[in-house]
Structures are given as C-alpha cells and as structure tokens.
C-alpha cells in the first residue's frame, strides 16, 4: 500500500470520527434508571432513612394503636413494632423481598421474605399461609391482605414473641425497638446504626398516634 493510500485511509477514518462526534453531541443526555425509593418500607438494611409518605405514617400509627389495644402495650412499645415493620415490608401486605416495591403472592420457600414483616423462614411462611386459610384466603391464588398480615402478626406476638422480646418490660422506645429488631425480625445487620434508624422511624409513628 503506497503513501497516498495510507493518507486517504487516515482522512476517511478522521471524517467518520468527526461525523460520529457530531451525532453524539446532539443526542439528549441519558439518565440512568433507578428503582423508586419505597414509601415506608425497606428491606432490613441501614441507610433507608426516615419516612416521608404521610399515608404510610397514618396507616402505621393506626396499626400501632390496634397493637397497643390487642397486645396490651404502651404507645412506644407498639410504635417499636411498626417502626421495625416499616424497614421491612410495611405498608404493603403482599410485598416480596427484592429491589424496589415488588408485590405478588406468597411462596413458601424459606428464602424470599413476604409481607409486612418479610416473613422468611419456611415455618413462619407456612404459619402465615395457614392463618390466611383460616380466613378463607388461598395464598396460592390471592395476594395476602392487611387483615391477614395484622392477624398473623398479633398471633405470633401472643404465641411467643411478647415473651421472646420481653417487650412489655421495655421502658423506652429504643430498647423496645432493639428488642423487636433482634428477637422478632432478626435481620443479618443488627448494628447500632440499624437500631438508631428503626428507632427514628418508630418515633415518627409514635408522634402520629392518637389512640382512643
């Protein structure tokens, strides 16, 4: 190949480069896609932050008042439960563990968290399914509801977790939140940072509570 051919080749390559550069310059900027932040619901880790969705806060305060009544708790003890739930699946009764807000039917697999508490072990998932069945709901064909989640939550606490968490003996919001975190939810991350985060969430619900 002669020098003239090389020069022509280089010019052609440069022309193509210039054309591509001009085309890219006029394209609109690309914004990376990200999942929307859950409106009061997380998945167990730190860095979730406070709840900004007022509907979630209102619903959580109402649930806390019902827990206070049905389990014989103080305001802050009930708020501690909901504060923990809000870092898991609450307020979605059919939330499936994963990025963003994924909703669907319960699968009893001992792996994928489900519902308000992100029930994960196969024993607790089976218990949730059986409770739904007692209300006439088939978990295989129907997404579970708030009533199922609330009823099963109360059942678990009455059956064992009031004692396991020593919740009624806790004298402040942080100790109550920590007890529910470590003995009821039991996520992998139980650090002080997570306790602090969930306590702050519990405080939000406590501030909204106006129980009869």
NUTOR-137970 format. One record per residue (C-alpha): x, y, z; residue in one letter; residue number from 1. Coordinates in steps of 0.02 Angstrom, whole numbers, plus 50000, padded with zeros to 5 digits. Layout:
# residues N
X, Y, Z, A, NUM .
...
# end
This chain:
# residues 212
50000, 50000, 50000, X, 1 .
50075, 50170, 49946, X, 2 .
50089, 50328, 50048, X, 3 .
49943, 50405, 49954, X, 4 .
49829, 50261, 50001, X, 5 .
49878, 50275, 50185, X, 6 .
49843, 50460, 50183, X, 7 .
49673, 50431, 50103, X, 8 .
49633, 50297, 50231, X, 9 .
49679, 50412, 50375, X, 10 .
49570, 50552, 50303, X, 11 .
49422, 50435, 50284, X, 12 .
49442, 50374, 50463, X, 13 .
49451, 50552, 50527, X, 14 .
49295, 50600, 50428, X, 15 .
49199, 50456, 50505, X, 16 .
49259, 50504, 50679, X, 17 .
49202, 50683, 50653, X, 18 .
49030, 50626, 50595, X, 19 .
49008, 50513, 50747, X, 20 .
49064, 50653, 50863, X, 21 .
48938, 50775, 50791, X, 22 .
48797, 50647, 50804, X, 23 .
48837, 50609, 50988, X, 24 .
48843, 50794, 51029, X, 25 .
48662, 50821, 50981, X, 26 .
48592, 50669, 51072, X, 27 .
48494, 50704, 51233, X, 28 .
48583, 50658, 51396, X, 29 .
48547, 50484, 51461, X, 30 .
48482, 50471, 51640, X, 31 .
48521, 50303, 51722, X, 32 .
48365, 50210, 51778, X, 33 .
48344, 50179, 51963, X, 34 .
48204, 50097, 52061, X, 35 .
48093, 50218, 52156, X, 36 .
48125, 50227, 52342, X, 37 .
47996, 50130, 52443, X, 38 .
47866, 50239, 52529, X, 39 .
47895, 50175, 52704, X, 40 .
47969, 50004, 52679, X, 41 .
48144, 49947, 52659, X, 42 .
48213, 49775, 52675, X, 43 .
48316, 49767, 52831, X, 44 .
48473, 49866, 52797, X, 45 .
48536, 50034, 52856, X, 46 .
48528, 50193, 52754, X, 47 .
48341, 50181, 52721, X, 48 .
48308, 50346, 52809, X, 49 .
48151, 50422, 52880, X, 50 .
47977, 50402, 52808, X, 51 .
47913, 50546, 52702, X, 52 .
47749, 50468, 52645, X, 53 .
47610, 50536, 52756, X, 54 .
47491, 50396, 52707, X, 55 .
47617, 50269, 52770, X, 56 .
47638, 50363, 52933, X, 57 .
47449, 50374, 52959, X, 58 .
47424, 50190, 52921, X, 59 .
47568, 50142, 53035, X, 60 .
47501, 50248, 53179, X, 61 .
47331, 50163, 53160, X, 62 .
47411, 49990, 53162, X, 63 .
47513, 50038, 53316, X, 64 .
47355, 50091, 53407, X, 65 .
47274, 49924, 53366, X, 66 .
47429, 49832, 53428, X, 67 .
47425, 49934, 53588, X, 68 .
47245, 49880, 53616, X, 69 .
47259, 49698, 53561, X, 70 .
47426, 49658, 53643, X, 71 .
47411, 49768, 53797, X, 72 .
47562, 49875, 53753, X, 73 .
47611, 50054, 53788, X, 74 .
47612, 50180, 53645, X, 75 .
47801, 50169, 53622, X, 76 .
47805, 49979, 53631, X, 77 .
47675, 49968, 53492, X, 78 .
47766, 50101, 53390, X, 79 .
47926, 49999, 53407, X, 80 .
47844, 49854, 53316, X, 81 .
47783, 49963, 53173, X, 82 .
47949, 50054, 53161, X, 83 .
48031, 49887, 53128, X, 84 .
47898, 49833, 53005, X, 85 .
47923, 49994, 52906, X, 86 .
48104, 49946, 52875, X, 87 .
48045, 49778, 52807, X, 88 .
47886, 49765, 52701, X, 89 .
47759, 49883, 52780, X, 90 .
47642, 49959, 52721, X, 91 .
47625, 49828, 52582, X, 92 .
47540, 49666, 52640, X, 93 .
47593, 49574, 52482, X, 94 .
47770, 49640, 52466, X, 95 .
47900, 49518, 52402, X, 96 .
48082, 49537, 52452, X, 97 .
48187, 49621, 52317, X, 98 .
48236, 49789, 52244, X, 99 .
48101, 49922, 52238, X, 100 .
47922, 49877, 52282, X, 101 .
47881, 49705, 52212, X, 102 .
47709, 49637, 52253, X, 103 .
47634, 49466, 52224, X, 104 .
47585, 49301, 52301, X, 105 .
47667, 49214, 52447, X, 106 .
47790, 49075, 52403, X, 107 .
47834, 48954, 52541, X, 108 .
48017, 48930, 52503, X, 109 .
48108, 48981, 52662, X, 110 .
48208, 49108, 52563, X, 111 .
48104, 49255, 52500, X, 112 .
48034, 49374, 52629, X, 113 .
47850, 49417, 52615, X, 114 .
47726, 49542, 52684, X, 115 .
47738, 49673, 52820, X, 116 .
47870, 49580, 52921, X, 117 .
47955, 49500, 52770, X, 118 .
47922, 49329, 52845, X, 119 .
48060, 49218, 52777, X, 120 .
48081, 49051, 52863, X, 121 .
47976, 48911, 52791, X, 122 .
47899, 48882, 52963, X, 123 .
47837, 49061, 52978, X, 124 .
47785, 49068, 52795, X, 125 .
47683, 48910, 52820, X, 126 .
47606, 48986, 52976, X, 127 .
47559, 49141, 52877, X, 128 .
47481, 49034, 52740, X, 129 .
47383, 48932, 52867, X, 130 .
47320, 49090, 52951, X, 131 .
47263, 49156, 52783, X, 132 .
47174, 48992, 52751, X, 133 .
47082, 49010, 52918, X, 134 .
47011, 49173, 52847, X, 135 .
46959, 49088, 52686, X, 136 .
47105, 49155, 52583, X, 137 .
47210, 49040, 52473, X, 138 .
47388, 49108, 52468, X, 139 .
47419, 49015, 52304, X, 140 .
47289, 49114, 52208, X, 141 .
47270, 49276, 52305, X, 142 .
47390, 49410, 52364, X, 143 .
47382, 49423, 52553, X, 144 .
47293, 49570, 52633, X, 145 .
47319, 49692, 52776, X, 146 .
47196, 49592, 52882, X, 147 .
47298, 49432, 52858, X, 148 .
47461, 49520, 52898, X, 149 .
47391, 49605, 53053, X, 150 .
47307, 49449, 53118, X, 151 .
47460, 49340, 53096, X, 152 .
47572, 49474, 53173, X, 153 .
47462, 49478, 53329, X, 154 .
47456, 49287, 53334, X, 155 .
47646, 49274, 53329, X, 156 .
47668, 49400, 53468, X, 157 .
47534, 49321, 53576, X, 158 .
47601, 49146, 53547, X, 159 .
47784, 49179, 53581, X, 160 .
47860, 49347, 53535, X, 161 .
47792, 49451, 53679, X, 162 .
47891, 49337, 53793, X, 163 .
48039, 49315, 53674, X, 164 .
48064, 49501, 53654, X, 165 .
48019, 49544, 53836, X, 166 .
47932, 49688, 53752, X, 167 .
47816, 49732, 53896, X, 168 .
47966, 49756, 54010, X, 169 .
48049, 49886, 53899, X, 170 .
48045, 50061, 53970, X, 171 .
48090, 50168, 53821, X, 172 .
48071, 50174, 53633, X, 173 .
48248, 50125, 53587, X, 174 .
48256, 49971, 53698, X, 175 .
48085, 49915, 53634, X, 176 .
48138, 49942, 53453, X, 177 .
48301, 49847, 53481, X, 178 .
48209, 49701, 53560, X, 179 .
48090, 49684, 53413, X, 180 .
48235, 49702, 53291, X, 181 .
48341, 49567, 53370, X, 182 .
48211, 49441, 53427, X, 183 .
48066, 49461, 53305, X, 184 .
48139, 49522, 53140, X, 185 .
48318, 49460, 53168, X, 186 .
48397, 49530, 53008, X, 187 .
48582, 49498, 52973, X, 188 .
48626, 49679, 53013, X, 189 .
48582, 49715, 53194, X, 190 .
48708, 49855, 53218, X, 191 .
48683, 50010, 53324, X, 192 .
48658, 50109, 53163, X, 193 .
48510, 49999, 53116, X, 194 .
48437, 50012, 53292, X, 195 .
48453, 50202, 53281, X, 196 .
48371, 50207, 53110, X, 197 .
48224, 50099, 53161, X, 198 .
48202, 50194, 53324, X, 199 .
48189, 50356, 53224, X, 200 .
48056, 50276, 53115, X, 201 .
47964, 50213, 53270, X, 202 .
47968, 50391, 53338, X, 203 .
47882, 50453, 53180, X, 204 .
47738, 50332, 53208, X, 205 .
47733, 50371, 53394, X, 206 .
47715, 50556, 53354, X, 207 .
47566, 50518, 53241, X, 208 .
47474, 50405, 53364, X, 209 .
47309, 50470, 53430, X, 210 .
47237, 50313, 53508, X, 211 .
47062, 50317, 53583, X, 212 .
# end
